[in-house]
Amino acid sequence: MEKGLKKSIINLYGLPSFGFQLFVNMEVFYFAAFLTDFAKLPMALVGTVLMITSIFDILWVPTAGVILEKSNMRWGKYRSWLLVGPPFAALFFILQFSKIGSPTVNAIIITVGFVVSHLIWNIFYAGHVALNSSMTTVREERIAMSTNRGMFNSLGAIAFSLIGMKMILALGEGNPAMGYTLTVVITGAVMIASYYTLFFMTKDYAFHGTTVQSGKPAEKMPIGEMLKQIIVNPPLIGLMLGELGRYLGRFVIFGLAFYYFKYVVNNLVVIAIFMTGLNVVCFVGALIANPIAKKFGERNTYILSLSIFIIGLFAVWALPMNYVSFMIIMFIAYLGYGMPDALGVVMYSSTVDYGEWKTGKNARGFIMSLISFPIKVAILVRSVIITAVLVGAGYVANMQATPVLIESIKNGLTLVPAVIMLVGLFFIIFLYKITPASLSQMQKEIAARKV
């Protein structure tokens, strides 16, 4: 009989997400700037690097899931990657922020660093989130761990926003490029320590949720069977499309925030307060998602929360606002982003149970790896949307604000994300129909088959 989860594991399940956010935000905020201003690559090379890395970034998500599902190391199917993956990902990520050799050689080194580090971290990232459902079938424990991860995610993002650039400048005094490299070294060490902490804490739960014990051969699921798990799983399809809409809306908002504050509300200085405030609100959203989801169900909480965000965006679009009223409405609305953000892991975990109930086969590692897929696709598509908004307004750097430009930016930051999220919400409503009662029934039937 499997042991119940210790409170310490539930409370610190999200710790790796703190280290991961501290680590990966170097790329989110400063990768393009490093290529142009510090590695000093020609723009043609910068474009090539960004294109190649973006393609691999998407391809590696299902690839990582296949590798995770087929792997079986001695420390547990999913848990082992918390030990093995982080050091290698950190090592190659350092190469991604290095200045070595001629521009062409440096571009190759950076690209290799990106491609290898992302493949590895996609695997151990999926291994971490897979532990949510492999360690316990208790819905309340899964929700608690999922929302806990959401809080640590936000804390990591807040920490990086406070210390990231300060570290880069302090460590790069006299050699700016080295400041980026050393910052990656330090944040990488924190990331490794956070994953190792959870690894050692979960020793007694290494083989929960698997039939594989150390020293015994694993039954390897064919790739075709893994892909079938998507096709026969409407809740998974609905969740992925809903998450694509949610992430795409968020990335468009973040990408156009600079232009909104500069040209629409005419106060660029407060953008740092706005960005930090959104991360704080996201933390609060994760904090309150736990009791709400336990009471009303994950699906209902997701639908209600995202509806609040959409309504807030429509309000900002329809009403005249200065920067103060804009930020107040956006902070309130952003709670509707933060709560679903904290529920993603537990909702994907439920689709794993649905897939096993439907097919009799468990593809936990593969399905949980898909949690990153909507993010990667959204990052790619957001560039197209942001470019279209600016080109459509005839934008030129540092131009005078025109009525057309103001209207286009306002629509791009509010109306466009609201419509995108609304479409995503419909996919959740019509395809993701797993409720606490239906999940419990599926788990009982799965358990009965194994007797």
N, C-alpha and C positions, 0 to 999 in steps of 0.2 A: 504494500500500500504506500502511495506517495506521501511524502511529508507535506504538511501545510507550509505556506510561505511565512518566513520570519518577517516581523514588522520592519526590521532594518533593511531587508531586501526590497520590500515595497516602497519604503521611503527613499532609498538611494538607487532605485532602478534607473532613474533618469540622469544620474551623475555623469555617465559617459556623454550624454547629449550636451552637458555644459562644456566639457572639454572639446567636443567636436565643433560646437558653434564658435568657441574661442579660436579654434584652429582654422576652420574653413572660411570664416569671415574675411580673412586676409585675401582670399580669392574673390569673394563676392564684391568687396569694395575696391580692391586695389590691384587686381591682376592686370587689367588693361592699362592702368596708369604706370605700373611697373614696366610693362613692355615698351611703352612709348617714351617715358621720361627718365627711366633709370637704367634699364637694359639698353635703351636707345636703339631699338630696332627700327629699320625703315618701315614706313606705313604699309608697304606691300607685304612685307614679312609679317607684320602685326596682323593684318587681315587674314593671311594664310594660317598663322598659328591659331587665331580665334576660330576660324572655320573648321579646321581639323579637330581641334579639341572639343568643339561643340558637338560634332558628329559622334566622336567616341564617347562623349559624356552621356548621350542618349543610348547608344548601343550597349554600353557597359551595364546598364540596369538589368535587363533580362539575362545578360551573360553572367552577371554576378549571382543572380538567383539560381541559374542552372548549376554553377560551380558549388554554391552553398548546398543545394539539394543533393548533389552527388558526393559531397565530401563527407568524411567520417573520421575525424581525428580522435585521439585517445581521451581528450578532455571534454567530450560531448559534441554532438553534431553542430550545434549553434554556438555554444559557449566557447569552444576552442578558438574561434576566430577573434574573440576579445583579447586573447593572449597573443596569437600569431600575427594578426593583421596590422594593428596600429604602428609598431616600430617600422615596418617596411613602407607603409603609407607615408609616415612622417619623413623617412629618408628620401623618398622620391619627390615629395612635396617641396623639400628644400631645394632640389634641382629646379623645380618650377619657378622659384624665386632666386635664381642665381645669375650672376653675370660672369660668364666664362667664354673666352675666345672671341673669334670674329662674330659679327652679327649672324651669319648663317649657322655657324657652329652653335652659338648660343641659342638660336631659335630651335635647333634640333634638340638640344639638351632640355630646354624648357618644355617642348612638346612631349618628349619621352617622359619627363618628370610628371607632367599632367596626366598622360594616358595611363601610366603604370599606377600612380598613386590613386587615381580615381577608380580603377578597376578593383584595387585592393580594398579601398575604403567602402565601396559599394557592397562588398561581401561582408565585412565585419559590421557595417551599419545595419544590413539586413539581419545578420546574426543576432545583433542586440535587440532589434524590435521583435524578432521571432521568439525570443525568450518570454515575451509577454504572454503568449498563448501556450508555449511549451511547458512552462513551469507551473501553470495552474489552469483549471477549467472554471474556476469561481469567477463569475462575472464581476462582482464587486472588487475583487483583487485586480483583475485586468483593468478596470476603469481607474482604480487608484494609481496603478503603475503608469498608465497612459497619460493621465493628467499630471502626474509627477514629472514625467518626461517633458511635457509641455512647459512646465514651470522652469525646469533646468535649461531647456532650450532658450527660453526668454532671458534667463539670468546670464547665460553665456553670451547672447547677443548684446545685452546691456553692458556686460563687463568689457567686451571688445570695443564698443562705442566709446567707453570711458578711457580705456588705456591703450587701444591699438595704435593710433597715430602717435601718441606720446612715446610709446616704446620704439616705434620706427625712427622717430626723430632723435631720440636719446642714443640709441644704439648705432645710428648711422651718421653721427657727427664726424665730418671729415670724409665719409664714404657713404653717401646716401643709399646706394644699392645694397651695401652690406647691412644696413639697418633693416631692410625687408628680410634678408636671409636670416639674420639673427633672431628677428621676431618670430619667424616661422620655427626656428629651432626651439625657442622657449615655449611657444604655444603648443608645439608638437609634443614636448615633454609633458606638459599639463594634460594634454589629450591622452597620451599613453597611460599616465598615472590614473586617470579617471576610469579608463576601461579596465585596467588591471585591478582596481579596487573592486569593481563589480565581479570580475572574474573570480577572484579569491573568495568573495562573499557567497558565490553561488555554487561552491564545490558540491554541496549535498544535493543539488538540483540539476546536475550536469546531464542526466539522461531522462529527465521528466519529459513526457510528451513524445518519446521516441521508443522504438522497440529495439534499438541498437545499444548494446553494451560494449564496453571497451574490449577489444580483442576478437570480436565477432564480426563477420562480414555484413555489410549493409546491403539491403535490397535497393538497387539503384533505379529510380524512376526514369523511363525514357523521356527525351526532350518533347516528343509528340504528346505524351501524357501530361506533361507540365503545361504545354500550350492549351491543351483541351480543358484544363482547369479554369482557364479564362472564359472560353466559349460557353461552357455549361454553367457559368456562375454569374447570373444577372446582378446580384448584389455587388460583386466585385467590379463588374463593368460600370454600373451606376456610380459606385464610390470613386473609381478612377476618373470618370468624366466629371463628376461633381467637384473633385479635388483639383482637376485641371482648370475648371472655371474659377475656383476660389484662388488658386495660386496665380493664375494669369491676371485676374483682376488686381491682386495685391501688387504684382510686379509692375503692372502698368501704372498704378498709383505711385509707387516708389520712383519709377523712372521719370514721371512727369512732375513730381513734387517740386523739383528745382525750378522748372519753368512756371509753375503755378505761383510759387512765392515771389518769383522775380517779376512776372508780368501781370498777374491777375490781382494779387493782394499787395504787391509792391513792397515786400519786406522779406528780403532774402536771409537776413540775419537769424531769424527765428526758425529756420529750417532744421537746425540741430536740435532745438527743443522739440519740434514736431516729431522727428525721427526717434529720438530717445523716448518721448512720451508714448509712441505707438508700441515700442518694446515693453514698456512698463505696463501698458494696458493689456498687452498680450499675456503677460505674467498673471495679471489679475484675472483675466479670462480663464486661464488654465486653472487657477486656484478655485474659482467658483464652479467650474465645469464638473468637478467630481461629485459634489452633493446633488447638483441638478440632474446629471445624467443617471445617477443611481435611482433617483426618484421618478423621473419622467422617461427614462430610456435614452440611449445614445442617439438613435435616429431622430426622435422628436427634438432633442436638445440641439442637434446639428441643424435641423430645418428651422427651428425658431431663431437660433443664433444668426445664421446666415441671412435670414429675412430681416433681422434688425440692421445688419450691415448694409444690405441693399436699400432699405428704406432711408438710412442715413445718407447714403450717396445720392439718392434722388432728392433729398432735402437740400443738400449742398448745391446740387445742380439747379434746382428750381428757385432758390432764395438768394437774394443779394447778401453777401457776407464780407466782413473784414477778416483779418487774419486771426483775431481772437475768437470770434464766433465760429469760424471755419474749424479751428483746432478743437474747440469744445465739442462741436457736433461730431467731428471725426474720431475723437477719443471715445466718445460714448458708442458710436457705431462700431468702432474697431473691437469692442468686446465681442461683437458678433463674428469677428474673424478669430479671435483668440480661443474661444470655447471649442469650435470645431477643430482647430489646430491641435488642441490637447486630446481630442477624441480619435484622431486618425488611427493610431496604433490599435486601440481596442476594437474599432470598427473593421479594420483589415483582419484582425484576429478572428472576428466572427465570420468573415468570408472564408477563412481557412476551414472552420467547422462546417460551413455550408458546403464547400467543395468536397470535404470528406463524406459528409452525409449524402451528397448527390452521387458521388462516384465510387465511394468505398476506399478512396486513396487520399493520403494526406500529402500535400505539396506545400507545407508550411514555409519552408525556406524560400521557395520560388515566389509564392504569393506575397510574402512579407517584403521581399526585395522590390516588388512593384510599387511600394509606397513612395519611392523616389521618382518613378516614371513621370507622373504628372508635373512634378517640379521641373525636370529637365526639359520636357516639351514646352512648358510655360515660359521658361527662360528663353528658348529659341523663338517662340511666337511673339513674345512681348516686344522684341526688337523690331519686328515688322510693324506692329501696331503703333508703337511710339514714333517710328520713322514716318508712317503714313499720316499721323496726326500733325507732325511738324511740317512735313512737305506740303500737306494740304493747306496749311496756313501761310505758306510762303516764308517759313522761318529762316532767318539769317542771324548768325551769332551777334548778340548785343544790339539787335535792331530796336527801334522804337515800338512800343506796344501799340498795336492797331486793334480796332474792334474785332476784326476777323481772327487775329492771333489770340486775343483774350477768349473769344467764344470757343475757338478750337481747343485750346488748352483746357478750358473749364469742362468742355464736353469729354475730352480725352481722359481727364482725371476722375470724372464722376459718372457721366452717363454711360460711357463705353464699359468701364468695369462693372457697373451695376447690371447692364444687360448681359454681359458675359457670365456673371455670377448667377443671374436669374436662370439662364439656360442650364447651368450646372446644377442648380437647385432642383430643377424639374427632373433631371436624371436621378438624383437622390430620391425624390418623392416617388417616382414611378418604377424604379429598378431596385433600390435598396430597401427591402421590406422586412429585414430581420428585426424582430422585436425581442425583448427579454424572454417572453413566453415561448416564442418559436425557437430561439437559441437554446433554451433549456431542453425543449423537446428533442431537438436535433442531437444534442449532447447525450441525452439518455438513449436514443436509438443507436448512436455510434458505439456507446459503451456496451449496449446489449449485444451488438454484433461480435464484440471481442471476447465475450464470455465463452 
